[in-house]
Amino acid sequence: MTSTTLVPEGATTAVALSGVTKVYGRGADAVVALDRVSLDVAPGEFVCLVGASGCGKSTLLNLVAGLDAVSGGGIHVAGDARPGLMFQEPALFPWLTVGANVEVPLKLRGLAGAERKTRVAELLDTVHLGDFARRRPHELSGGMRQRVALARTLALDTPVLLMDEPFGALDAMTRDILHDELERLWTARNAAGKPLTVLFVTHNVREAARLADRIVLLSSRPGRVIWQTPVDVARPRRIDSAEVATLAAEVTDRLRAEVGRHGH
Ligand SMILES: Nc1ncnc2c1ncn2[C@@H]1O[C@H](COP(=O)(O)OP(=O)(O)OP(=O)(O)O)[C@@H](O)[C@H]1O
C-alpha cells in the first residue's frame, strides 16, 4: 500500500502529497528517500509521522516546506501558503532579544512598527513568555528557547506548521509542558476558525499518540506510507494515560516489525 488517505472524499485538504518520490544523487549513488508517498491532510488536522531512522521523514517535511524539489509526484499546499518550519534546534538569532527574534517574520511580512510591537507581545503571551521579551536566548532554558522558536514560527501567520522533532532535545518534564501548550494553542486556533494544520515528525511514539489526530507510519528506506491510524483519544490528553500508552504500544509493535523486516 503506497497511497492511502483517511480524509473523507470531497473534503478540502490543507496539504496534499500525491505520489511523491524523492531521489538524492544519480546513477549507482542514487538514494531513493521517498517512494510514491500520497497523503492528504485536512485543514486543522494534527498528523504525526513516525518511522525508523532514515526513512525520509525530514525529507518529506523539507519538500512540503518548499526547501527542496520533488523527483516525482506533486505537493499542494492550500492557498499556496508558505508553511512554517520548526526544528529540534531553535535556531534563534543569539544577538537579538527574544522580542526581536519574534519580530523578524513580522518585519518580513511588512507590518508597521506599532502593529509589530502589539503582535510580538501577543505571541509571547501565547507561549507564556510575556515577561521575557528583553532577554537574550542564552539567558533562557532549552524549553523556553523552543517556545520562542514556536512564537516566531506562529508570527508567520501560517495555516500550516511543519515540526521536525521539535521537542526531541528536551527533558521529559519540559516536553510534557510543551505538549500541553502546543495542544492548547492548536485547539484555540481551530476553535477560532483559523485552522492550524500540523505535520509533526517524531521518533517518539508516545509523543505521537499524545498529540496526533492521526499517526502515519513510514517504511524504512525508501519511505512509503505503510500504515496509519486515527487517534480517538479525548483531548486534552496526558502522555501517561492508559489510552495513550496502549496506542503507543501498538505503534511500537508495527514499527518494530518494519525495522525487523529491514534488519536496521
Ligand atoms: N542531501 C542528501 N543527499 C543524499 N542523501 C540524502 C540527503 N538527505 C537525506 N538523504 C538520505 O535520504 C534518506 C532519508 O533521510 P531523512 O533525513 O529524510 O530521514 P529521516 O527519516 O528524517 O531520518 P532521521 O529519523 O534519522 O532524522 C536517508 O537515507 C539519508 O541518508
PDBQT file of the ligand as one rigid body, heavy atoms in Angstrom, charges set to zero:
ROOT
HETATM    1  N1  LIG A 301      21.076  15.683   0.652  1.00  0.00    +0.000 N 
HETATM    2  C1  LIG A 301      21.097  14.354   0.657  1.00  0.00    +0.000 A 
HETATM    3  N2  LIG A 301      21.884  13.670  -0.205  1.00  0.00    +0.000 NA
HETATM    4  C2  LIG A 301      21.894  12.319  -0.221  1.00  0.00    +0.000 A 
HETATM    5  N3  LIG A 301      21.146  11.531   0.599  1.00  0.00    +0.000 NA
HETATM    6  C3  LIG A 301      20.351  12.167   1.467  1.00  0.00    +0.000 A 
HETATM    7  C4  LIG A 301      20.286  13.589   1.565  1.00  0.00    +0.000 A 
HETATM    8  N4  LIG A 301      19.399  13.916   2.531  1.00  0.00    +0.000 NA
HETATM    9  C5  LIG A 301      18.937  12.742   3.023  1.00  0.00    +0.000 A 
HETATM   10  N5  LIG A 301      19.498  11.705   2.385  1.00  0.00    +0.000 N 
HETATM   11  C6  LIG A 301      19.227  10.275   2.622  1.00  0.00    +0.000 C 
HETATM   12  O1  LIG A 301      17.832  10.077   2.432  1.00  0.00    +0.000 OA
HETATM   13  C7  LIG A 301      17.310   9.194   3.420  1.00  0.00    +0.000 C 
HETATM   14  C8  LIG A 301      16.205   9.880   4.193  1.00  0.00    +0.000 C 
HETATM   15  O2  LIG A 301      16.779  10.923   5.013  1.00  0.00    +0.000 OA
HETATM   16  P1  LIG A 301      15.908  11.783   6.045  1.00  0.00    +0.000 P 
HETATM   17  O3  LIG A 301      16.843  12.672   6.773  1.00  0.00    +0.000 OA
HETATM   18  O4  LIG A 301      14.771  12.385   5.332  1.00  0.00    +0.000 OA
HETATM   19  O5  LIG A 301      15.358  10.646   7.012  1.00  0.00    +0.000 OA
HETATM   20  P2  LIG A 301      14.687  10.766   8.461  1.00  0.00    +0.000 P 
HETATM   21  O6  LIG A 301      13.607   9.733   8.490  1.00  0.00    +0.000 OA
HETATM   22  O7  LIG A 301      14.302  12.161   8.721  1.00  0.00    +0.000 OA
HETATM   23  O8  LIG A 301      15.895  10.339   9.377  1.00  0.00    +0.000 OA
HETATM   24  P3  LIG A 301      16.091  10.554  10.943  1.00  0.00    +0.000 P 
HETATM   25  O9  LIG A 301      14.897   9.916  11.585  1.00  0.00    +0.000 OA
HETATM   26  O10 LIG A 301      17.348   9.821  11.226  1.00  0.00    +0.000 OA
HETATM   27  O11 LIG A 301      16.164  12.023  11.171  1.00  0.00    +0.000 OA
HETATM   28  C9  LIG A 301      18.497   8.781   4.283  1.00  0.00    +0.000 C 
HETATM   29  O12 LIG A 301      18.966   7.549   3.819  1.00  0.00    +0.000 OA
HETATM   30  C10 LIG A 301      19.513   9.877   4.062  1.00  0.00    +0.000 C 
HETATM   31  O13 LIG A 301      20.818   9.360   4.200  1.00  0.00    +0.000 OA
ENDROOT
TORSDOF 0
